[in-house]
Amino acid sequence: MTHVRLLTVATLIGLTVSLVPLAARAGDPAVKCESGKLKESSKYAACRLKADAKAVTKGIAADYTKCEAKFTDKWAKTENKAGVGICPSEGDQVSMDARITTDAAEVATLLAGGAVAPPQYFPATGQTTVHGAGSDGDVQAGAALSYADNADGTITDLNTGLMWAKKNDSGGIHDKDQEYTWSTGTNDMDGTIKTVFLDALNDVAGAGAACFAGHCDWRVPNFKELVSILDLENNNPTVDPAFHQSATCTGCVDLTVVTCSCTASSSYWTATSTPDSLNSALNVYFDAAITDDGNKTAADHVRAVRGGL
């Protein structure tokens, strides 16, 4: 009996010790925010499915108005309560809404005996003009280009989940015409692309207190990421209107980068080095959708990105 009792005490001691880090984790503001968002996501999905159930029973169209309003309100409150830079992900209400909406709709379709296409997040080229049977414009393979303006100077790609920083033409760090060097010649990304551009967006000097759009993890996109936002139905620049609002943003001038979204019809750096020479990095041209490489010590345009699925 003594042996059993000693084992029980030892077990209790172990449990007590193990509960300490668990309690500490539960009190972590970042964990609280993540947990809060998960709860609101589950409630939103359940709300939409309940609306579907009601619609099926009464033979009416589903009304998600209250679900959407509550989700938007609760999401904002969760982020605001945590504070800027605390939540593991921020400014993602629009993209999460779209994701949950799609998933809930597919569940409803399947339960109704229907079929849904497998998820396809690899984006199409955007080309819709047909140049003969079997051409890209005819087949239009891939997911249709889809973007959400987050109203904070950023754009979320609803296919890839990537969040892109807008550009404008008002001077400063967001100006579409500003150019930066990839490297100082050391083959490291230690040029002005980091020391001036990224360090400013991530507020390195200010310890993250004023990171752009509340995010401190901005980076240079890799080659495939940057190519993904090309829209080959457009030219000069070859991007979706979400990235170049020429009709609604005269001169692309907006000091806050919230309203305007612009793209220079020129080449942009990627974070990808060329496989045959570490002295060069790949770039993408947004005037005619071609790719090339440039010496890392040369200056070129750059667009910041973060996140992804």
Kinemage of the C-alpha trace (Angstrom):
@kinemage 1
@onewidth
@group {chain A} dominant
@subgroup {mainchain}
@vectorlist {calphas} color= white
{ca met a 1} P 0.000 0.000 0.000
{ca thr a 2} L 2.860 2.312 0.816
{ca his a 3} L 4.321 1.785 -2.625
{ca val a 4} L 1.015 2.577 -4.255
{ca arg a 5} L 0.569 5.652 -2.095
{ca leu a 6} L 4.049 6.925 -2.965
{ca leu a 7} L 3.300 6.441 -6.638
{ca thr a 8} L 0.069 8.366 -6.278
{ca val a 9} L 1.783 11.247 -4.512
{ca ala a 10} L 4.506 11.325 -7.140
{ca thr a 11} L 1.887 11.389 -9.842
{ca leu a 12} L 0.069 14.250 -8.150
{ca ile a 13} L 3.309 16.178 -7.808
{ca gly a 14} L 4.005 15.643 -11.484
{ca leu a 15} L 0.538 16.821 -12.430
{ca thr a 16} L 0.928 19.923 -10.275
{ca val a 17} L 4.219 20.796 -11.945
{ca ser a 18} L 2.842 20.167 -15.428
{ca leu a 19} L -0.108 22.463 -14.771
{ca val a 20} L 2.147 25.444 -14.175
{ca pro a 21} L 3.192 25.996 -17.818
{ca leu a 22} L -0.367 25.240 -18.932
{ca ala a 23} L -1.688 28.009 -16.702
{ca ala a 24} L 0.989 30.363 -17.982
{ca arg a 25} L 0.072 29.528 -21.576
{ca ala a 26} L -3.617 30.111 -20.908
{ca gly a 27} L -2.762 33.614 -19.703
{ca asp a 28} L -0.670 34.446 -22.771
{ca pro a 29} L -2.401 37.325 -24.670
{ca ala a 30} L -1.475 35.807 -28.052
{ca val a 31} L -2.972 32.467 -27.052
{ca lys a 32} L -6.123 34.189 -25.810
{ca cys a 33} L -6.516 35.993 -29.118
{ca glu a 34} L -5.965 32.844 -31.164
{ca ser a 35} L -8.421 30.931 -28.982
{ca gly a 36} L -10.959 33.728 -29.251
{ca lys a 37} L -10.753 33.747 -33.033
{ca leu a 38} L -11.190 29.983 -33.180
{ca lys a 39} L -14.332 30.252 -31.041
{ca glu a 40} L -15.768 33.020 -33.222
{ca ser a 41} L -14.944 31.017 -36.363
{ca ser a 42} L -16.812 27.985 -35.030
{ca lys a 43} L -19.806 30.130 -34.049
{ca tyr a 44} L -19.864 31.761 -37.480
{ca ala a 45} L -19.776 28.433 -39.300
{ca ala a 46} L -22.524 27.080 -37.040
{ca cys a 47} L -24.629 30.206 -37.582
{ca arg a 48} L -24.422 29.893 -41.361
{ca leu a 49} L -25.330 26.204 -41.285
{ca lys a 50} L -28.288 26.909 -38.977
{ca ala a 51} L -29.461 29.519 -41.486
{ca asp a 52} L -29.166 26.864 -44.205
{ca ala a 53} L -31.196 24.429 -42.086
{ca lys a 54} L -33.921 27.033 -41.588
{ca ala a 55} L -33.967 27.800 -45.300
{ca val a 56} L -34.366 24.116 -46.208
{ca thr a 57} L -37.201 23.647 -43.712
{ca lys a 58} L -39.153 26.711 -44.860
{ca gly a 59} L -38.217 26.552 -48.531
{ca ile a 60} L -36.731 30.043 -48.542
{ca ala a 61} L -33.358 31.604 -49.332
{ca ala a 62} L -30.876 31.501 -46.475
{ca asp a 63} L -30.319 34.798 -44.667
{ca tyr a 64} L -26.787 35.174 -43.274
{ca thr a 65} L -27.047 38.891 -42.437
{ca lys a 66} L -27.012 38.479 -38.647
{ca cys a 67} L -24.261 35.850 -38.823
{ca glu a 68} L -21.990 38.125 -40.860
{ca ala a 69} L -22.631 41.200 -38.716
{ca lys a 70} L -21.914 39.369 -35.472
{ca phe a 71} L -18.785 37.697 -36.875
{ca thr a 72} L -17.361 41.021 -38.087
{ca asp a 73} L -18.102 42.712 -34.753
{ca lys a 74} L -16.687 39.931 -32.564
{ca trp a 75} L -13.567 39.522 -34.728
{ca ala a 76} L -12.732 43.209 -34.468
{ca lys a 77} L -13.335 43.214 -30.711
{ca thr a 78} L -11.044 40.210 -30.243
{ca glu a 79} L -8.188 41.912 -32.105
{ca asn a 80} L -8.748 45.295 -30.451
{ca lys a 81} L -8.792 43.736 -26.993
{ca ala a 82} L -5.461 42.020 -27.646
{ca gly a 83} L -3.823 45.135 -29.102
{ca val a 84} L -1.683 45.652 -32.200
{ca gly a 85} L 0.989 43.031 -32.803
{ca ile a 86} L -0.336 40.550 -30.221
{ca cys a 87} L -2.533 38.138 -32.189
{ca pro a 88} L -0.627 35.490 -34.219
{ca ser a 89} L -2.632 36.688 -37.245
{ca glu a 90} L -4.191 40.114 -37.712
{ca gly a 91} L -6.372 41.912 -40.245
{ca asp a 92} L -7.640 38.597 -41.582
{ca gln a 93} L -11.368 38.956 -40.957
{ca val a 94} L -12.210 39.278 -44.664
{ca ser a 95} L -10.152 36.276 -45.754
{ca met a 96} L -11.398 34.102 -42.867
{ca asp a 97} L -14.987 35.109 -43.623
{ca ala a 98} L -14.505 34.034 -47.232
{ca arg a 99} L -12.910 30.739 -46.213
{ca ile a 100} L -15.620 29.825 -43.672
{ca thr a 101} L -18.362 30.906 -46.072
{ca thr a 102} L -16.998 28.642 -48.792
{ca asp a 103} L -16.559 25.674 -46.463
{ca ala a 104} L -20.043 26.012 -44.937
{ca ala a 105} L -21.623 26.364 -48.380
{ca glu a 106} L -19.892 23.189 -49.558
{ca val a 107} L -21.143 21.269 -46.508
{ca ala a 108} L -24.699 22.418 -47.275
{ca thr a 109} L -24.319 21.412 -50.920
{ca leu a 110} L -23.042 17.951 -50.051
{ca leu a 111} L -25.844 17.360 -47.524
{ca ala a 112} L -28.343 18.297 -50.231
{ca gly a 113} L -26.970 15.494 -52.386
{ca gly a 114} L -24.939 17.784 -54.580
{ca ala a 115} L -21.268 17.670 -55.514
{ca val a 116} L -18.510 20.198 -55.034
{ca ala a 117} L -15.302 20.641 -56.933
{ca pro a 118} L -12.094 19.860 -55.045
{ca pro a 119} L -10.458 22.949 -53.527
{ca gln a 120} L -8.290 24.762 -56.015
{ca tyr a 121} L -6.166 27.542 -54.627
{ca phe a 122} L -3.584 27.670 -57.400
{ca pro a 123} L -4.588 30.869 -59.206
{ca ala a 124} L -5.429 31.104 -62.897
{ca thr a 125} L -3.523 33.538 -65.110
{ca gly a 126} L -6.531 35.818 -65.461
{ca gln a 127} L -6.478 35.545 -69.258
{ca thr a 128} L -9.991 35.257 -70.667
{ca thr a 129} L -9.484 36.166 -74.336
{ca val a 130} L -9.625 32.963 -76.396
{ca his a 131} L -6.782 32.439 -78.863
{ca gly a 132} L -8.023 29.183 -80.302
{ca ala a 133} L -9.269 25.913 -78.828
{ca gly a 134} L -7.119 24.711 -75.944
{ca ser a 135} L -5.525 28.102 -75.363
{ca asp a 136} L -5.318 29.542 -71.864
{ca gly a 137} L -8.229 31.908 -72.458
{ca asp a 138} L -10.308 28.967 -73.638
{ca val a 139} L -9.471 26.531 -70.808
{ca gln a 140} L -8.929 29.089 -68.019
{ca ala a 141} L -7.334 26.512 -65.744
{ca gly a 142} L -6.867 27.359 -62.082
{ca ala a 143} L -8.891 29.284 -59.538
{ca ala a 144} L -10.341 32.597 -60.700
{ca leu a 145} L -8.352 35.561 -59.417
{ca ser a 146} L -10.009 36.886 -56.279
{ca tyr a 147} L -8.856 39.645 -53.928
{ca ala a 148} L -10.158 41.473 -50.880
{ca asp a 149} L -9.209 45.036 -49.968
{ca asn a 150} L -8.728 45.072 -46.181
{ca ala a 151} L -9.197 48.861 -45.994
{ca asp a 152} L -5.886 49.260 -44.159
{ca gly a 153} L -3.443 49.530 -47.051
{ca thr a 154} L -3.336 45.788 -47.700
{ca ile a 155} L -4.890 43.323 -50.145
{ca thr a 156} L -5.543 39.643 -49.402
{ca asp a 157} L -5.402 37.065 -52.200
{ca leu a 158} L -8.356 34.798 -51.442
{ca asn a 159} L -6.752 31.906 -53.348
{ca thr a 160} L -3.303 31.828 -51.786
{ca gly a 161} L -4.052 33.597 -48.502
{ca leu a 162} L -1.132 35.959 -49.106
{ca met a 163} L -1.498 39.528 -47.873
{ca trp a 164} L 0.094 42.188 -50.076
{ca ala a 165} L 1.028 45.751 -49.154
{ca lys a 166} L -0.434 48.373 -51.450
{ca lys a 167} L 1.700 50.849 -53.398
{ca asn a 168} L 0.881 54.458 -54.268
{ca asp a 169} L 2.613 57.492 -55.802
{ca ser a 170} L 2.868 59.868 -52.873
{ca gly a 171} L 6.551 59.443 -52.066
{ca gly a 172} L 8.045 57.580 -49.132
{ca ile a 173} L 8.217 53.908 -48.337
{ca his a 174} L 5.002 52.985 -50.195
{ca asp a 175} L 5.794 54.815 -53.431
{ca lys a 176} L 5.525 52.549 -56.472
{ca asp a 177} L 8.534 54.198 -58.127
{ca gln a 178} L 10.988 53.747 -55.257
{ca glu a 179} L 13.816 51.290 -55.960
{ca tyr a 180} L 15.990 49.300 -53.553
{ca thr a 181} L 19.125 47.168 -53.763
{ca trp a 182} L 18.884 43.457 -52.947
{ca ser a 183} L 22.416 43.128 -51.569
{ca thr a 184} L 25.550 45.097 -50.783
{ca gly a 185} L 27.562 42.481 -52.645
{ca thr a 186} L 27.770 39.862 -49.901
{ca asn a 187} L 25.081 37.597 -51.454
{ca asp a 188} L 22.988 38.294 -48.359
{ca met a 189} L 19.755 40.273 -48.527
{ca asp a 190} L 21.415 43.159 -46.704
{ca gly a 191} L 20.812 45.947 -49.203
{ca thr a 192} L 18.324 48.800 -48.893
{ca ile a 193} L 15.534 46.335 -49.651
{ca lys a 194} L 15.961 45.276 -46.015
{ca thr a 195} L 17.641 48.173 -44.228
{ca val a 196} L 15.271 50.795 -45.661
{ca phe a 197} L 12.152 49.083 -47.064
{ca leu a 198} L 11.462 46.064 -44.839
{ca asp a 199} L 12.880 47.612 -41.680
{ca ala a 200} L 10.483 50.549 -42.101
{ca leu a 201} L 7.416 48.335 -42.697
{ca asn a 202} L 8.322 46.128 -39.734
{ca asp a 203} L 9.291 49.138 -37.597
{ca val a 204} L 12.569 47.552 -36.541
{ca ala a 205} L 13.879 50.755 -34.973
{ca gly a 206} L 10.670 51.234 -33.000
{ca ala a 207} L 10.475 47.646 -31.722
{ca gly a 208} L 7.332 46.928 -33.724
{ca ala a 209} L 5.201 49.686 -32.231
{ca ala a 210} L 4.186 51.060 -35.633
{ca cys a 211} L 4.414 48.103 -38.017
{ca phe a 212} L 2.560 48.644 -41.289
{ca ala a 213} L -1.148 47.715 -41.019
{ca gly a 214} L -0.382 46.206 -37.606
{ca his a 215} L 1.855 43.427 -38.981
{ca cys a 216} L 5.553 43.060 -38.218
{ca asp a 217} L 6.370 40.136 -40.529
{ca trp a 218} L 6.505 41.775 -43.962
{ca arg a 219} L 8.970 40.193 -46.396
{ca val a 220} L 9.981 40.141 -50.054
{ca pro a 221} L 7.893 37.618 -52.044
{ca asn a 222} L 9.566 34.598 -53.576
{ca phe a 223} L 9.441 34.117 -57.338
{ca lys a 224} L 6.289 31.979 -57.455
{ca glu a 225} L 4.454 34.259 -55.035
{ca leu a 226} L 5.100 37.370 -57.104
{ca val a 227} L 4.167 35.653 -60.371
{ca ser a 228} L 0.845 34.626 -58.785
{ca ile a 229} L -0.545 38.187 -58.867
{ca leu a 230} L 0.031 38.682 -62.589
{ca asp a 231} L -3.213 39.150 -64.527
{ca leu a 232} L -2.461 38.247 -68.123
{ca glu a 233} L -5.652 39.772 -69.462
{ca asn a 234} L -4.259 43.214 -68.624
{ca asn a 235} L -1.168 45.073 -69.741
{ca asn a 236} L 0.941 47.973 -68.480
{ca pro a 237} L 0.631 47.049 -65.675
{ca thr a 238} L -0.184 43.358 -65.943
{ca val a 239} L -2.154 43.074 -62.702
{ca asp a 240} L -5.720 42.824 -61.460
{ca pro a 241} L -7.447 46.185 -60.836
{ca ala a 242} L -7.101 45.485 -57.105
{ca phe a 243} L -3.413 46.295 -57.538
{ca his a 244} L -3.855 49.218 -59.921
{ca gln a 245} L -6.975 51.328 -59.511
{ca ser a 246} L -6.285 53.664 -62.414
{ca ala a 247} L -9.963 54.532 -62.882
{ca thr a 248} L -10.717 55.477 -59.269
{ca cys a 249} L -7.351 56.667 -57.983
{ca thr a 250} L -6.181 59.593 -60.102
{ca gly a 251} L -2.418 59.837 -60.039
{ca cys a 252} L -2.216 57.082 -57.425
{ca val a 253} L -1.693 59.747 -54.758
{ca asp a 254} L -2.797 58.770 -51.261
{ca leu a 255} L -0.624 59.491 -48.258
{ca thr a 256} L -2.134 56.668 -46.196
{ca val a 257} L -2.132 53.991 -48.951
{ca val a 258} L -5.618 53.055 -47.786
{ca thr a 259} L -7.547 54.320 -50.797
{ca cys a 260} L -5.093 54.006 -53.666
{ca ser a 261} L -3.518 50.886 -55.100
{ca cys a 262} L -0.915 51.199 -57.852
{ca thr a 263} L 1.716 49.188 -59.670
{ca ala a 264} L 4.620 50.499 -61.724
{ca ser a 265} L 4.864 49.012 -65.214
{ca ser a 266} L 8.353 47.809 -64.496
{ca ser a 267} L 10.360 45.005 -62.879
{ca tyr a 268} L 10.051 43.993 -59.231
{ca trp a 269} L 12.496 42.070 -57.058
{ca thr a 270} L 11.752 38.608 -55.687
{ca ala a 271} L 13.562 37.002 -52.750
{ca thr a 272} L 14.709 34.157 -55.033
{ca ser a 273} L 18.309 33.951 -56.222
{ca thr a 274} L 19.027 32.635 -59.701
{ca pro a 275} L 20.099 28.963 -59.655
{ca asp a 276} L 23.200 29.591 -61.796
{ca ser a 277} L 24.561 32.683 -60.060
{ca leu a 278} L 24.245 33.812 -56.450
{ca asn a 279} L 25.108 37.329 -57.589
{ca ser a 280} L 21.697 37.683 -59.243
{ca ala a 281} L 18.079 37.456 -58.110
{ca leu a 282} L 14.955 36.827 -60.174
{ca asn a 283} L 12.545 39.628 -60.931
{ca val a 284} L 9.118 39.903 -62.564
{ca tyr a 285} L 8.172 42.569 -65.088
{ca phe a 286} L 4.695 44.004 -64.679
{ca asp a 287} L 4.651 45.741 -68.044
{ca ala a 288} L 4.576 42.630 -70.233
{ca ala a 289} L 4.568 39.721 -67.761
{ca ile a 290} L 8.069 38.498 -68.432
{ca thr a 291} L 10.691 37.308 -65.970
{ca asp a 292} L 14.403 37.980 -65.844
{ca asp a 293} L 17.195 38.400 -63.319
{ca gly a 294} L 19.240 41.318 -62.102
{ca asn a 295} L 22.471 41.882 -60.237
{ca lys a 296} L 21.678 42.048 -56.531
{ca thr a 297} L 23.597 45.308 -56.081
{ca ala a 298} L 21.381 47.058 -58.648
{ca ala a 299} L 18.236 48.948 -57.605
{ca asp a 300} L 14.771 47.715 -58.516
{ca his a 301} L 11.135 48.007 -57.414
{ca val a 302} L 9.725 45.819 -54.654
{ca arg a 303} L 6.335 44.913 -53.188
{ca ala a 304} L 5.971 43.465 -49.684
{ca val a 305} L 3.992 40.362 -48.748
{ca arg a 306} L 3.187 38.320 -45.655
{ca gly a 307} L 1.323 35.172 -44.663
{ca gly a 308} L -0.082 32.568 -47.030
{ca leu a 309} L -2.033 29.326 -46.730
